[in-house]
Amino acid sequence: MCHVIVTCRSMLWTLLSIVAAFSELIAFMSTDWLVGFPRTPGETYRPTLGIYGRCIRLPQLRRGVLCGPYAVHFTEIASRFWQATSIFLAAGILLLSAVAFISVFTMCFQSIMKKSIFNVCGLLQAIAGLFLILGLMLYPAGWGSDKVQGYCGLDASAYQLGLCSMGWAFYTALGGTVLTFICAVFSAQAEIATSSDKVQEEIEEGKSLICLL
């Protein structure tokens, strides 16, 4: 018999897990990792550069701004450091997406192969967090590439931004990484909440829907 168990801590962990996965995915797909300098004097528009995409102003276009991938193939990504960043971020996002999907079903299933599903998910989130940290640490090492110098000036080099500034996507990825570790730690509290004595009492009373604060 499936017992639907909902507690504040388990629901909060589920919501935070979904937010962490989406924030990392949105950041990875965004072009707003670096904000470049204006191309012409007096221009206010600043082009942006992502890990594999970019946004630039083209006067001949009706909308003026063209956004899309600059790298069609993996090997065309600006530098090997950014290629490594892409691999680590993608691996972390894949794990976070799997946990976010599984977390929705933790209301009905609290264990898998006699192991707490919360603890398993917490371990996966911790591993994902390590992948994300590695990716974010390698990312600034690629600032010396020709592609980045085209957006940030010739003064740009590894861990030196030149004329660029950090975009919101980097901070979103950083915040998502912190949230990932928070979720990994908080998964233990979700497991405790769904296996408490009060929950067991509700199960023994024959209730199939258990909601606790």
Secondary structure as UniProt FT lines:
FT   STRAND          4..7
FT   HELIX           8..29
FT   TURN            32..33
FT   STRAND          34..35
FT   TURN            41..42
FT   STRAND          48..49
FT   STRAND          53..57
FT   TURN            59..60
FT   STRAND          65..69
FT   HELIX           74..76
FT   HELIX           80..104
FT   HELIX           105..107
FT   STRAND          111..112
FT   TURN            113..114
FT   STRAND          115..116
FT   HELIX           117..138
FT   HELIX           139..142
FT   TURN            143..144
FT   HELIX           146..152
FT   TURN            154..155
FT   TURN            158..159
FT   TURN            162..163
FT   STRAND          165..166
FT   HELIX           168..194
FT   HELIX           197..204
FT   TURN            205..206
FT   STRAND          209..212
//
